[in-house]
Amino acid sequence: MIRGTALAIIFGCGISLSSNAQSDIPKGWHLLDLETNHVYGISLNKAYDFLAAKNKKPQPVIVAVLDSGVDTAHEDLKKVLWRNPKEIPGNGIDDDKNGYVDDVFGWNFLGGKDGKSLKKAGDERARVFHKWKIRYQSTFIDTNLLTAAEKSQYQMWSKAAKELNFSQEEMMDLMFIEVTAKALKRHDKILRQEMGVEEYNCEKLEKFEPTTKTARDAKLGFLTVMKMLQIDPDEKNSNALKELEDYIEGKKSSFESKDTAPPNYRSEIIGDNYESLSDKYYGNNDVMGPGPTHGTHVSGIIGAVRNNGVGVDGVADQVKIMTLRIVPDGDEYDKDIALAIRYAVDHGAKIINMSFGKSFSPEKAWVDSAVKYAEQKDVLLIHAAGNDAENLDSVENFPNPWLNPWKTYAKNYITVGASSDPNLGPSIAADFSSFGQQQVDVFAPGVKIYSTIPGGNNYGNLKGTSMATPIVSGMAALLKSYYPHLTAIDIKKIIEQSVYIPADDIKCLKPGQEPLIVPFKSLSKTGGIVNAFEAVKIANEYKPMIETKPSTNTKK
């Protein structure tokens, strides 16, 4: 993950580590226990030991993953994928008459009737700006003459217009990163020739002993840039270069988006009437799509087959993953979010994982209605706080639990920040994680999370609140599986009540650019990191009418 301006990245207080520090952490550290393994994991093995001692028997639980797509052939996932019991695969008929033909694993809301899939989409800020540009780009707008709906549109448009006024400093920073990327490519070419390999990471590079000055300079330059840009030291060279290129391309697109409207790929490929929520039977059944890395990784965290001797273990052991593809390269569309939530609810999902987010939501009413529908049907929604190190108490992140026009907070909604471990860096809070004492409910491990990735049964590390969120979704599925009488609201309360609150002397840097030390408990409502062992203990004795205060237990 690359974030922030170039100068902020260089001089900021983010995690910038040698590979030696990170190699001390085992794969799957997020599942481990503080007392036994000395890492801030979720104590999952203790949870399963407790359930076995209580002779608890699980029931299957459907978890819907709203994401970029999933590799349905992956060895660690294909056995846990949800299959529509009323649909006959490949016959081209809508057997269950739900409007979606051959929706065996779920649905691709970013697909076309011809089988194509939308890969790229503009950011919502640019879409908002150009949608209402003609209406509101005037030297003077008398807001007193606008209807309530128009005032809301105008405020959103004004915010987008303001944010699209990029500073000269931001443009200079991008130029600096472009120069840096060119240097990194030169170093990479030299290193691949000298090492005689096409793929390597920082750990392998640090062990390499160059025999020429050119190679020594390339090694030093490559390692310096990798650390400067906060790219995971375990990242392969080709992946790091691709990540950097994507970042530069995204920034250039943002700079150009005020003068040039983003291409309407949706109209070209999907062909729905976006302005009408009733036009909902679009898309196709290609749930993998052209870019399933993110969704595959998320799905593995939740429910990769446990104890099969390969790959990774998911959090939940009796889960069925329903795949709903709604996340392109760019911001997701409100219409797809709303319809995917409704599809998940109508097809039996009890937990919905939403590892995505954006700062504008022009059709928020559609999404709010779907969230309300999920609440009425006793379905729990779990959403990522975001990776912009922002205080969500003052900055909006969508979707969110504030529902209009009901003017209430959804009780079936959990917002998740990302925690780290002292072995992975200077702070127990991930430097990129957004936070908020009112708007973020809990934290979960979100750094160097090892899980499934697509293409040939692969595995790898990713970081982000996107990775922290499925850990909580997996815990929610675990609780629902072993204690099926629990409601969505019960499960939320149990997860919140069972958090582990680190001691105040455990170093916590406030996420962002300023090196400010704060109590970890000040970053969320509960002040803690989710813990599966404590959660199942509470669930075992849980009385819905009895309120239990969040844990105040602290350890070093």
N, C-alpha and C positions, 0 to 999 in steps of 0.2 A: 504494500500500500504506500502511495506517495501522497502527501498532503501539504497544504500551506504554500507560501511563496518560497522561492529559492533561498532568500536570506533568512527567512524564518526557519527553514529546514536546517540550514547550516548552524545557526546560532541558537535555535530553540532548545527546549529541555526534553525532547522526545527520547524514546528508547533508541540508542545507538550502540550496539554491542559487538564484541568480538564473537566469533563462532564458538570459541572455547567456553564462554559463559553459558551459551545456550545448549551446548552439547551435554551439560550436566543434567539437563532435564529429560526424563524419559518420554518416549512417545506415549501419548494418552495421559499425560500428567494431570489433565483436567478432571480425570475420574478418580484420582488418588486422594489420600487423606493426610491431613496436617500432622497428626500424632505419629502415624505409622511411616509415612513417606516424606514428611517434612516439606510438603508443597501445599499451596492453597487450592486444592482440588475440592470435589464435591462429596467425597467419602462414599463412592458408589458401592464398592465391595462390601462395606459395612452395612449398607442399606439392604443388599441382597441377603447377606448373612442373617440379618434381623428378620426379614420376611420368611426365610427358610425356617428359622427357629420358631416362628409363629405359625408355621405350616400353612402359609397363605398361598393360594392358587390364583394365577393371573387369568384374565380374560383379554382377548384381543381388543385393541383400541385403534381407531383410525385417526391418523394425524395428517392433515392437509398441509403440503408444502407449497406455498405461493412463491415462485422463484423463477430462475432463468431456464429451468428444464433439468431433467435427470437422466443419467445413463441407465436405462432400464436393463441393460445386459451385464452390469457390473456384478462380479462374483459375490460381493458382500451386501448387495442390495436386492437382487432379483427375487430372493425368497421372501422379502419383507414388503414388497410393493403391493399396494391395494389393487385389486382387480374387480371391476364392476361385475357383480354376479348376474346381472340381467342382460349383459351385452355379449353377443357372440362375436369373437374377434374376426376381423377381416372380411365380413360378408357384405359390407357396404350398406347395411340396414340399421336404422335406429331402433334396435330391438326393444329397448325399454321406453321408447317414445318420450325421451326427455329433451329432444331437440338437438342432440349431439350424436352424430353417427360414429359408431365404433370407438366410443370413449372408454376404452378398456382400462387404462391406467389413470385416467383423468382427462384433462383437456388443455389444448394449446390455444389460449385466447389471443396469441400473436400470430396466428396462422391464417393462410388463405384457403379458399375452397379448392385451389389447384394443388395444394400440398406444400406450397412455399411457406416460409416463415420470416417474420420481421426480425431482423437482428439489431438494427440501429434505430434510435429515436432521439429527437432533440430533448434538451432539458426543459422542464416544465416552465421555468422562468421565461425562456425565449418563446415558448408556445403561447404563454399568457400575453407577453408583450405584443406579439404580432397579431394575435387574435383580436385584440381591442385597440390596436394602434390607431386605426383610422377614426374610431369613435372618440378617443380620449386625448389624442396628441394635438392639443390646441394650446395657444398661449394663455387662455383663460377658460376654466371650467367652473361654472356656478354650481357648486354641489347642492345648493338649496333647491335647484330645479330637478335634481336627480331622484329617482325612486330609491327605496331602500336597497333593492337588488342592484341598481346601477351604482349606488354609492359603494357597495361592497366590491363590485367589479373595478371601479375607478381606483379604490384604495389598493387593490391587488395589482392593477396595472401600474400604478405610480411606484409601488415598491419594486416591481420588476424593472421598470425603466431606470430607477435609481441604481439598482444593482448592476445593470448593464453598462453603466458609465465607468469603465475600467480606468484606473489611474495609470500614469506614465510609469510609475514604479512597478506595477504589476506586469506591464508589458516588457520592461527591462528585465525583470526576473525571469520571464519566459525565455527571452533571448539568451540569458545566462544558462538556463537549463538545457536549451538546444545545443549550445556550445559544449556543455558538459556531456551530453548524450553522444555527440560526435566523437569526443575524446574517448568515451567509454567503448564505443564500437571499434576504434583503432586499437585500443588496449586489448580488447577481446580477440581480434583477429590475430594479433601477435601471440597472445597466450595460447590460443588453440593450436597454432603452428608449433610453438615451443614445447607444449605439453603433449602434443600428439593425440588430443582428444577434442571432441565437439562439445561435450557437456562437462561442467564442473561447478562447484559452489565455493563459497569463501573458505570453508574448512580445508577442502582439497587444495585450493590455491595457496593458502598459508603454508601448507606442507611442501609445496613445490619449491625447488631450489634452482633458480634461473642460472644459466651459464653465460649469458650475455648482458651487457648494460641495457640494451633495448628491452629485453625481457624483464629485467629487474625494475626498470622504470614503469613498464606496463603493469607489472604485479602491484607495485605501490599505488599507481594511479587508479587501477580498478578497485582495489580494496578501499581506498580513500573515498571514492565516489559512492560505492555501495553503502558505506557507513554514513556518509554525508546525507544521502537521500533516504536513509532509514529503511532500506530494502532488507528484508529478512536474510540473514547470512546463510540460511539453508536453501535459499532460492537458487535455482540453476541459472547459469549465465544467460541462456537464451530466453528464459522466462523474465528475468530482470530487465533485459533489453526491450522485450515486448511490452512489459509494464510501463517502462519509461516512455516508449513511443506512444502508447495509448494515452498516457497522461498529457503529453505534449499535444497530441491530436485533439484531445478533449478541451484543453485550454485554448487552442487556436480556434476551435469551433465556438467556444464561449465568446471570444473577442470579436468574432465575425457576426455573432448572432443578432446584434442590435441593428446592423445594416441589412443583413440578409436573413430572411425567415428560414428556419430549419426545413429541410426537404420533408414533404408529406409522405413518408414511406408507408404510413398506415393506409392511406387512401389507395396507394399503388398495389399493396400486397393484401391487406385484410379486406378492404372494400366495404366496411360497414358504414352505416350512418352514425357517426360518433355522437352527434347531438341528441340522439334518441336512445334512452336506456332500454326501450322496448325492443329495439333491434339487437337482440342478444344471441341469436343462433349463428354466430360467425365463428371463424377459427377452424382448426382441424385437430386430429388426434395425435400429431407428432409431438409428444410431450418432452422429447429430448431436445429438439430444436438445434440451432447452429452453435450455441454457446452454453453448454450445460455444466461447466465447471463449478460455478457457485452453488447451484441447486443440488448437484451431486454431493458436494462437500457437506452442505447443510443436512441433507438426508442421512448421510452416514453418521453424523454426530448424533442424530436423534435415534436411529434404529438399525445401524449396520449389524448384521447377524452376530450375536454374542457367542463366544466360546466355540467358534468353528475352526480355530487354529490358523486363520489367515487374516491378513489386514488389520482391521480395527474392531473394537467392540462399541456398539452404540450404547446410549444411556438406557433405553427401554428394551425389554426382551420380548414383549408381546405386542408389537406395533405393526400397523399396516400404513405404509406411506402412500398417500394420494397426491399425485403430481398435477399441479396446475401452473402452467407456464404463463407468466404475466410480466416478467422483468426483462426488458431489452438492454442493449448497451445504450444507456441514457435513462431518463426518468420514465417510470411506469405510468400508465394512464389510469385515471380514476375509474373509468367505466370498467376496465378489466379487473381492477381490484374489487369493485363492488360485486360484479357478476361471479368472480371466482369465490368470494366469501359465501355467496348464496349457493353456488354449486356445491361447495364443501359441506355446508350445513344440510342441504337437501339430500346428500348422498352419505350421510352418517358420520362425518368427521366430528370428533369431540374436542379436538385441539387444532388450532390453525397457526402455523408458524409463518411470520412475516418478516423476513430478514432483508428489508429494503426501506427506503424512506426518501422524502424530498421536502423542499421548503415551500412549495406552492401546491395548492389543491383546488383548482377552479370548480371542480364538480364534487366538492366535499359532501354535499347533501346526499349524493348517491352512495358514497362510502359510508357515511353516518347511518343511513337507513339499513345498509347491510350489516353493520356492526350491531345495531339495535335488533335486527332480525336474529343474529347469532346469540345475542343476550337472551332473547325470548325463548330460544331453542336450547339453552343451556350449553353453549359452545364457548370455549375459552380461546381468546386471541392473545398471541404473544408476539411482541413487536420490538425491533431493534431501535435503540436510542439514537444511533448514528455515529459516524466516525469523524466528525468535524470539531470535536473538543468544545462543544458549545453548551451553554447553560440553558437547558430546555425550559427552565422557569421563565426565561425572557425571550427565547427564540423558538419559533414554531417548527415542528417536525411532523410531517404527515405520513400516514394516517395517525390520528391520535384519539384518545378516549373522550374528548369533549364533543358532545353530540348536539347538533342543531337540527331542528328547532326545539328540541326537548330541553335544552339548556341544563343538561345533566352529564355527569361522567359515567361512562359505561363501567359497570362493576365486573365485567368479564374480560378485562383487559390488563395485561402486564407489559410494562416497558422495561427493557433490559439494557444496562450498561456493561462494559467489558472490564474485567479485572485482570491482573497479571500475577506474577510471583516474584519475590525478591531475587530469585536465581536468574530471572530473565531481564532484570533491569533495576533501575533505582527506585521504582515505585510500585506499590501494590495496585494502583489504578493504572489501566492502560492509558498511555499518553494521548491517544487519539479519541478516546471515548467521550461522547457527550454525557452529560450528567444533569442533575436537578433534584433538589431536596423535596420538591413537590411533584415533579413530572416523571421522574425515573423511580421505579419501584424497587428494583434489586439489581445487583451486579452478578455476573457469572464469568468464569474464565474465558478470555477472548484473545489470547496471545499464543502463537505457536500451537495451534490446535490441529492435530493430525487426524485426517479423515480421508474418505474416498474421493477420488477425482476420476474423470472419465477417460476412456481410451485404453483398453488392454488391462483392465483391473489394476489401475494405478492408485497410489496413495500419496498424500503430501500435506504440508502445513499451510494454513492460511490464518490470518488474524482479522479481527474486527468485531463489532457488536453483532455482525451477521453470524459469527461463530458462537458468541455467548448466548444468543437467543435460542438456537436449537438445543443447547444444553438444558435450558429451562423448559422447553417444549418436551424434551425427553423425560425430564423429571415429572412434568404434569401427566404425561402418558403413563409413567410408572405408577403414580398415585391412582389414576383412574383405573388402571388395569387390575391392581391388587385390592383396591377399595372402590368398586364400581358404584357404590351408593353416593359417593361424593359428587357434589355439584361443581360446576365451573367456579362459582364464587367460593365454595369450600376449598377447592384446590388452590386458588389464588391466596386465600388467607393462610393456608398451611405453608405454602412456599414462603410467604412473607414472614410468618412467625418463626420459621425454622432457620433463618439466615444466621451465618456465623459473622460476628462483628469483630474485626481485628482490633487489637489493642492500639491505643493512641500513639504508642512509641514505635509502631511499625510504620516506616517512612512512606508517606503518600504525597506525591506531587499533584497539584491540581492540574488536570488535563488542559493543555493549551501551550502557549509560548512563554509565559512568565514562570520562572522557577519558584513557585509559591507552595510551601508545605501547608497542608490542611489535614484535618481529621478525615479519614476515609468515610466515617459515618455521616459526614456533612454532604456527601455527593448523591444521596438517594433518600427516599422516604424511610426505608428500613435501616439504612446504614450498613448493610451487610452483603455477604456473598452467599449464594444459595448452597444448601447442604442437603443431599439426598438422605443421609442417615438420620439426621434430625427430623426431616420431613416425614419419613415413614413412621418414626416413633410417635410423632404428633398425630398422624393420620390414624394410627392404630387405636388411639384413645379419643379421637376427635368427636366432640359434641357440637353440632352446628350452632346451637343457641348460646354457647359459651365463648366469650371473647378471650383470647390469650394474647398477652403483650409480646411484641417481638423480643427475640433473645437479647439479653444484655451480657451474655457470657463472653469474656475476652480471654485470649491466650496469646502467647508470644510464639 
